[in-house]
Amino acid sequence: MIMKKTSGELTQKIKQKTLSLGADLVGIASSRAMEKYPEQYQWIEKILPPPGTSALIVAGIRIPPSVLETSRENPRIAQFSTQGLYAKLTGIAHDLTICLDELGFRGAAIPTHLPVPMVKETQGLKAEVSHRHTAVEAGLGNLGINGLLLTPEFGPRVRLVTILTDAPLVPDKPYAERLCNDCMKCVKACPVQAIGEDGKVNVLACAPNILKHGLPGLVRFATEIVKADLEKKKELIRSPEFWEYWQNLNTGIFYYCFECLRACPIGLSEESRRINSQAWS
């Protein structure tokens, strides 16, 4: 038998369940709070059939700063960690959806990273709902000059998942304090100058670098193969670059740059800040 609970009791139960599943952070946003993002809100209205979404549960897991310390020289350490974080978030989202179902409510998780709609205009780089924006509305933090979510606990070193639900949950208040201190370390650290001092991020500059063996790189490599003569085709197929695409397609690992995450001092302990500064000075 499903026990009826007040909105406050239910909200506390859902938050406790999320944390017990392994999340480091959890917040609640109301669906109405997402109206300020029209492109996302239209999807939020469509994903759950009427009466639709009333709240968004946003869960986050920290990225250990230590895995980013070697990311410039060896991105595979951070890639492996990211793969594990996404797998854990997927499990949290699944288990939380089951929990909602057992309580008599519906839940639908937005993918952590893939799949996303493959739309030509955005080159498959834009999901229906942005986790960093749902996290802002759920009170987990606010956006930094690098365009990433900054949290008081971990800075930008978090991965997120969002679950839409028709459960009558009490939304959290937005995080009042602006976390970014405009130190510009992320601007200076970006290897392709994709982060502007005005807070605008040039996605078309960032994507080929961070996803160099993801979709942008694959399109470039495929075009090169098509244009090449037979001997060049054989050379390309036998190259480590082609093997890298094969590896990524098998593992789902494709991020190759973590510099803006590494450089940000927000959410770091004093010891981590010292090590980070020495490692990349």
Phi, psi and omega in degrees: 000133180280123179275130178283138180230156173289163180301320180294317179294318180295317179300316179296321179297316181294320179295315180297320178297317180299315180292323180293336178280352176119001178287147175268335182223148172208139177214163181239132174242145174278151179297327180296330179295338182274359180298337180289351176243080189305319181297323179282322184297325180296327176286320179301322178291330186273328190297313175262125178299164180308141009282001170087194184277133174249336182210158177237124176265126181242121180246144180227149174235138182289150169260118179299127180304329183297330181286344180269346185296331180256008191295332180291318182274328183217087183293345184296331178295312179291326177297315180297318178297318179298318178301317180293321179295317179296322179296320180293318178297323177299318178295318178299314181298317180296311183295324179291324176296320176297317179299316178298318180299318180292335177273357177094017181238165179258152177214145178217122183270135172278130182308144181296322180211306176232149005277154173231162177297132178270090183250131186301320184297328181252003179055035177067024184253007186230119180276169179297320183228133182270121180296324181293328178284322176296324179294322176299313181291338179271004175080018182277345181164202176214171186280140176268180180295340178277001179081359180267157173292131172252130176248148180296330183282318190230007184061223180274001187274065177219152169242148193231156169218148182237133177243123175275141180210156174263008176294141182280074184270152180273120182288151175276157177280148177302149178289120192285318186283133175285123187275324181293129180257014177056037179287342177069014179295324178292324178297315181290328184283336185296121184288346181239016178051043182275344182258118179272153178294344178274003178089003178269133181251125179275095184298324182290339174274322182289313190304312181297338180273309182288332181245040187297335172244026172256211185300312180302317179291322180295320177298316180296315183293318179297320178297320179296319179296316182300321184278344187280155173283177188301314182295321179292323177301315180298319180296316181294318182293332180269006184273152175302332179297316178296320179296327178295319176297318178301316180298316181294320179294332179277329187253339185078012178268124180211359176282134181236002179222131181229020190296320181290330175290316182295320189282335187292128181276349183293132177082004178266145172289164180300320180294318179295322178296320180295314181295317181298318181293319180291322184293328188236020178281000000 
